[in-house]
Amino acid sequence: MAPPKKGFKGFGEWDPTPLQKEVPAAPKEDSKPNPAPEKQQSPRGGSRRSSNPTTSKQQSLNPKPQFPKVERAQPPRVLTQGPGASRGPLRPPAPKQKYSNIVLEERPSTTLTAAQKVKRVKGIYWITGIGVYALSSYGVYLYIQYGKAVKLNEENEKQYRLGMKIKPEIDTNKVYENISGKYDSNVRWSEFFMGMPLLRRWMMLGLQGDVLEASAGTGRNNSYYPVRNCNSVTMVDSSPNMLKIAKDDFERRYPRYGHISFAPQDAGQPIKSPSGEGFDRVIQTMGLCSQKCPVETLRNLEQHCKPGGKILLLEHGRSHYEWLNNILDAYVLDHARNWGCFWNRDISGLLEESGLVVTKISRFHLGTTWLIEASPRPRKQDQTTEPGSESK
């Protein structure tokens, strides 16, 4: 292919006919000799000469054609935040876009295929069917138990009236001493599915100052203690075996917390506080169902709470519904023999009889679980010390 003509401006003016090579004219006599080629500096600072002077001379006589540089328009790129992200052409910005020089990629389409829609609908049907089956099975179980409970309760009441049967005396302390070793493992999953850990955590959120926990048991509240806000913690329980388990668990969880004391005693007896002035927060979980005198226990807790303090209770008792109360009444003795718990006690009546100033009540599990917030009644000005702290 022949070289382009002089003054080439583009491929539109290309002449396909070859041109003859121009013979270089002989240099004139009066022309000055060509100066010696300049020495080029090598990258290392040295000098180098032209390897072939004839070729450089020919290049000066026949220079290569210089084609004009054509600048191509570059497509817009994606602005990325991190290295290695994909870059590519973008669509023009939207007409109402605030910054026209920034074009962002659109999110991938989330439309589902027909097979994916069918799979999703099948999953919803399966979950709904399993839930309906579980609820219906539980309803049938409750209906059967209700029928048995009504008959059993009528027979027991008849025998008690005629003197054919005497209501047994159940010592809950002995029951708890016997089941203390396996208590946590037996109630762990039932409490989990009933959401009891959430209720325990909710009750323990506002603890501060000097804290008293009555009926501490095996320390199932230990993992929720805000020890940074507690000046001291005092735990009491009538079962020494359970209290020892609570002590070991608390010391394992908080090895550097030294303001803790344990007292194996009944919650209805006088309790000594570290300051001698009472406690800022008094808590109890599942204690009224197992105590011999629950009303006296509530009054004693009130006396050990400072003015302006709070009493927090998490208890279980009678329900909103009479059919469920019949089931609780029928099986209360069997449940008390196995777990030391009388689960049919009237929590509302106990609170009213104790005289506590109840500020908030929340009920769960068909009304059988009670979350209570109360405060002590106003005291006389001369009554500033807690019961049992006077010097003898």
ChimeraX attribute file (.defattr): number of C-alpha atoms within 10 A of each C-alpha:
attribute: neighborCount
match mode: 1-to-1
recipient: residues
	/A:1	8
	/A:2	11
	/A:3	13
	/A:4	20
	/A:5	13
	/A:6	8
	/A:7	10
	/A:8	14
	/A:9	12
	/A:10	11
	/A:11	9
	/A:12	7
	/A:13	11
	/A:14	13
	/A:15	13
	/A:16	10
	/A:17	10
	/A:18	11
	/A:19	12
	/A:20	7
	/A:21	7
	/A:22	7
	/A:23	6
	/A:24	9
	/A:25	6
	/A:26	6
	/A:27	9
	/A:28	8
	/A:29	7
	/A:30	6
	/A:31	7
	/A:32	8
	/A:33	9
	/A:34	7
	/A:35	6
	/A:36	7
	/A:37	11
	/A:38	10
	/A:39	11
	/A:40	12
	/A:41	11
	/A:42	9
	/A:43	7
	/A:44	6
	/A:45	8
	/A:46	9
	/A:47	11
	/A:48	11
	/A:49	11
	/A:50	12
	/A:51	8
	/A:52	8
	/A:53	12
	/A:54	10
	/A:55	11
	/A:56	13
	/A:57	12
	/A:58	11
	/A:59	11
	/A:60	10
	/A:61	10
	/A:62	12
	/A:63	8
	/A:64	9
	/A:65	12
	/A:66	10
	/A:67	12
	/A:68	9
	/A:69	6
	/A:70	7
	/A:71	6
	/A:72	6
	/A:73	6
	/A:74	7
	/A:75	10
	/A:76	15
	/A:77	15
	/A:78	16
	/A:79	14
	/A:80	11
	/A:81	7
	/A:82	7
	/A:83	6
	/A:84	7
	/A:85	10
	/A:86	10
	/A:87	11
	/A:88	11
	/A:89	12
	/A:90	15
	/A:91	12
	/A:92	12
	/A:93	14
	/A:94	10
	/A:95	7
	/A:96	7
	/A:97	10
	/A:98	9
	/A:99	9
	/A:100	11
	/A:101	10
	/A:102	14
	/A:103	18
	/A:104	14
	/A:105	11
	/A:106	8
	/A:107	6
	/A:108	6
	/A:109	6
	/A:110	6
	/A:111	8
	/A:112	10
	/A:113	9
	/A:114	9
	/A:115	8
	/A:116	11
	/A:117	12
	/A:118	11
	/A:119	12
	/A:120	13
	/A:121	10
	/A:122	12
	/A:123	12
	/A:124	10
	/A:125	12
	/A:126	12
	/A:127	11
	/A:128	12
	/A:129	12
	/A:130	11
	/A:131	12
	/A:132	12
	/A:133	12
	/A:134	11
	/A:135	12
	/A:136	12
	/A:137	12
	/A:138	12
	/A:139	12
	/A:140	11
	/A:141	11
	/A:142	15
	/A:143	15
	/A:144	11
	/A:145	16
	/A:146	19
	/A:147	13
	/A:148	15
	/A:149	21
	/A:150	15
	/A:151	11
	/A:152	17
	/A:153	16
	/A:154	11
	/A:155	12
	/A:156	15
	/A:157	13
	/A:158	13
	/A:159	13
	/A:160	12
	/A:161	10
	/A:162	9
	/A:163	10
	/A:164	9
	/A:165	12
	/A:166	11
	/A:167	11
	/A:168	8
	/A:169	8
	/A:170	16
	/A:171	14
	/A:172	22
	/A:173	16
	/A:174	14
	/A:175	17
	/A:176	22
	/A:177	16
	/A:178	16
	/A:179	16
	/A:180	20
	/A:181	14
	/A:182	9
	/A:183	16
	/A:184	15
	/A:185	10
	/A:186	11
	/A:187	10
	/A:188	13
	/A:189	12
	/A:190	11
	/A:191	13
	/A:192	11
	/A:193	9
	/A:194	12
	/A:195	13
	/A:196	16
	/A:197	17
	/A:198	13
	/A:199	15
	/A:200	20
	/A:201	15
	/A:202	12
	/A:203	21
	/A:204	19
	/A:205	11
	/A:206	13
	/A:207	22
	/A:208	20
	/A:209	16
	/A:210	23
	/A:211	25
	/A:212	28
	/A:213	23
	/A:214	26
	/A:215	26
	/A:216	28
	/A:217	29
	/A:218	24
	/A:219	20
	/A:220	17
	/A:221	19
	/A:222	19
	/A:223	15
	/A:224	16
	/A:225	19
	/A:226	14
	/A:227	17
	/A:228	11
	/A:229	13
	/A:230	18
	/A:231	16
	/A:232	21
	/A:233	23
	/A:234	21
	/A:235	25
	/A:236	21
	/A:237	24
	/A:238	23
	/A:239	24
	/A:240	20
	/A:241	18
	/A:242	23
	/A:243	24
	/A:244	19
	/A:245	16
	/A:246	22
	/A:247	19
	/A:248	12
	/A:249	17
	/A:250	20
	/A:251	14
	/A:252	10
	/A:253	11
	/A:254	13
	/A:255	9
	/A:256	8
	/A:257	15
	/A:258	11
	/A:259	13
	/A:260	16
	/A:261	14
	/A:262	17
	/A:263	18
	/A:264	17
	/A:265	18
	/A:266	18
	/A:267	26
	/A:268	19
	/A:269	13
	/A:270	16
	/A:271	24
	/A:272	18
	/A:273	20
	/A:274	16
	/A:275	11
	/A:276	16
	/A:277	18
	/A:278	27
	/A:279	29
	/A:280	21
	/A:281	25
	/A:282	25
	/A:283	23
	/A:284	23
	/A:285	22
	/A:286	20
	/A:287	21
	/A:288	26
	/A:289	22
	/A:290	21
	/A:291	22
	/A:292	14
	/A:293	12
	/A:294	20
	/A:295	19
	/A:296	17
	/A:297	20
	/A:298	22
	/A:299	17
	/A:300	19
	/A:301	25
	/A:302	26
	/A:303	20
	/A:304	27
	/A:305	25
	/A:306	22
	/A:307	18
	/A:308	11
	/A:309	18
	/A:310	23
	/A:311	25
	/A:312	22
	/A:313	24
	/A:314	21
	/A:315	20
	/A:316	26
	/A:317	21
	/A:318	22
	/A:319	23
	/A:320	12
	/A:321	11
	/A:322	10
	/A:323	15
	/A:324	20
	/A:325	19
	/A:326	22
	/A:327	21
	/A:328	23
	/A:329	18
	/A:330	22
	/A:331	18
	/A:332	17
	/A:333	19
	/A:334	12
	/A:335	14
	/A:336	18
	/A:337	17
	/A:338	13
	/A:339	17
	/A:340	23
	/A:341	25
	/A:342	23
	/A:343	24
	/A:344	21
	/A:345	23
	/A:346	15
	/A:347	22
	/A:348	12
	/A:349	10
	/A:350	16
	/A:351	18
	/A:352	12
	/A:353	13
	/A:354	16
	/A:355	14
	/A:356	19
	/A:357	17
	/A:358	17
	/A:359	10
	/A:360	10
	/A:361	12
	/A:362	11
	/A:363	16
	/A:364	14
	/A:365	12
	/A:366	11
	/A:367	15
	/A:368	22
	/A:369	20
	/A:370	23
	/A:371	19
	/A:372	20
	/A:373	19
	/A:374	19
	/A:375	20
	/A:376	21
	/A:377	15
	/A:378	9
	/A:379	11
	/A:380	7
	/A:381	6
	/A:382	6
	/A:383	8
	/A:384	13
	/A:385	15
	/A:386	22
	/A:387	17
	/A:388	13
	/A:389	14
	/A:390	8
	/A:391	4
	/A:392	4
